[in-house]
Amino acid sequence: MRVLALLDGTLADPDTPLLHADDLGVQRGDGVFETVLVVDGHARELVPHLDRLERSAHLMDLSLPGRASWQRAVDAVIGAWPWGTDPEMVLKLVCTRGVEGRDDAPTGFAMGRQMSSEILRKRANGVSAITLERGHAPDLKDRAPWLLLSAKTLSYAVNMAALREAERRGADEVVFTATDGSVLEGPTSNVVLARGNTLLTTPPASGVLPGTTQGALFRAAERAGWRTRVEPFPATELFHADGVWLASSIRLVTQVHTLDGAQLKADADLHAEITGLYESQY
Ligand code: PLP
């Protein structure tokens, strides 16, 4: 099942080509996107996702269509989805710089599709991961804004290559590390660890995406009496943590049971508690 809507709120046939061959999103990955989870017609964390879309566009000097356009497209996709038979939808919001040479004419659309069985399997069974170098220092973001660290751009080829590398090495997922050995993020997720009654994640200042799922989890955890910290930590901490998770809109809070071939503490009760905290908000 796929549903496509344009920013004027009209539905389009997802099997009819939409982009021009010289759209800069296609030719250079020059654009921004968001992936939103929609459950039973409710788009989770839509405002933080739209905020982040604007922030990413701003970081790359892309003139993003206004929020009302995105809301129209989101409403159109949600309105056309068969919620009775398919209660979860993966909703992508995409904006490219548009056709080369046409200034200020970005291409934008919203597209919903079904949840993949692979994601459902990862949510249910947890994942094995490997650490891979991302190749930048944790303080590079502000010194080198042209690298667009912490922006959600359409240039995800490196992230996808890292996941294929994980697969080659027999693992499901990746934890990227910075040049000083600190933890960054996954190719499509934030890393969260638990130590005692504290949850910890890497700060966006290190060049990671500010995660909407991690943010929602930390909000709920604080309300339930957990302490939360957003600060750099070395990858070695993952091996001593009480639990490690990869958080993202689509995978939710997926437990990591194995890292670089070593078994992590992957307590089922703690996982249920963390998942319960996140879900308690919806
Ligand atoms: N980090 C990266 C690089 C991502 O691509 C994503 C989401 O796809 C995340 C973190 C998690 O963000 P969110 O929880 O908002 O989905």
Boltz pocket constraint, residues with backbone or C-beta under 6 A from the ligand:
constraints:
  - pocket:
      binder: B
      contacts: [[A, 35], [A, 185], [A, 186], [A, 187], [A, 188], [A, 189], [A, 190], [A, 208], [A, 209], [A, 210], [A, 211], [A, 212], [A, 213], [A, 214], [A, 247], [A, 248], [A, 249], [A, 250]]
      max_distance: 6.0
